[in-house]
Amino acid sequence: MAGYDVDWFENNFVAIPTNMFGNCSACCFRNLNKELFCKKLQCIDEHNGVCVYWNTKVSGQGRELLMGHPSREMIRWFTSMPFGRAQKITSVIINKALQNNKQNVK
């Protein structure tokens, strides 16, 4: 193992589609260090331009992030995850969210 769990991010965060404009003000990462956290994440689907914001799956974690207190596991994942790998992981999550959104609209 390379010092990070590739499934950790998907187990802890969900992408919320917002159409063609981003919604950083709704994102759970908005009060954290942009260099460490936001720059490693994809927030737009490359194929159709749909933007997403990120929310937590774990109860109570969102409040901690809004107060600027990411967990040790989160810091470890972001610091050890290579940039390209993080982009690929978040891109796959975005694609799944968009597919789920399409199915729910039908």
N, C-alpha and C positions, 0 to 999 in steps of 0.2 A: 504494500500500500504506500502511496506517495505522500502520506501525512494529511490526507483529507478524505472525507467520505463523499463520493460523487453523488449519492442520493440525499445527502443532508439538506441541501437547499430545497429540493422538491418536497421533502418531507415536512419542511417548516414554513414554506411560503407559497402563495398562489398569485398568479397573474390575473388581473381584472381588466378586461378590454374596455377602452374608452373612445373608440372610433378613431378619427384622424388627428386628434390633438392629444397631447400628453396631459397628465394630471398629477404633476409632482406634488401638489399641495395635498393630495389624498394618499400619497405613497408612504408606507411605513418607514422608509429610509430617509425621509425629508429632513430630519434633525440630526443626521449622522454625517461623519466625515465623507464628503463627496469623492475625494481622491481614493479612499480605501474601499468604499462600498458602491456608490452609484456608477462609477466609471467601469466597473467590472460587469455590470448587468446590461442585458439587452432590455430595451423598453419599447421596442417597435418591431413589428413583424416585417422582415425584409421583403417579402413577396407582395404584400398588399398595402403596406403603410399603416396598418392599424396599430395604435399605441396601447400600452397597458401601464398600469401602476401596480405596485406590489403590496400585498397584505399578508399578515401572518396567519398560520393555521393553528398555532399553539396559543391557548388561552393565556392572557396576561403578558405575552411577549410583546404585543403591539404597544402597550402602555410603557413598558420598559424602553422600547426603541424611541418612542416619542419623547421620553425624558432624557434621551441620549445615552442610554446604558445597554449596549448590545451584550449578549451573553459571551462567555469565553469561547464556547463552541463556534459561535458566529464569527468572532474575530479570528479564530484559528482557521475556519474555512476560507474566509476572504483573504487572509494573508498568505495561506499556503496554496490556494487554488490558482493555477496559471490563468492569465488573462483570457487566452483563446478558449480554454476549456470552460471557464465560467460563462463566456459568451455563448458557447455551444449549448451548455446545459440550460441556460435561461431561454435561449431561442426555442429549444424543444418544449419547454414548459409553456411558452407563449403559444406555440402552435397547438398544443393540446387544449389550452384555454379557448382559443378561437374555434377549434373543432367542436368543443362542448357548447360554446355559445351558439354556433350554427344549429346544432341539434336541438337546443332548447327553444330557438326561435321558430322552428318548423311546427 
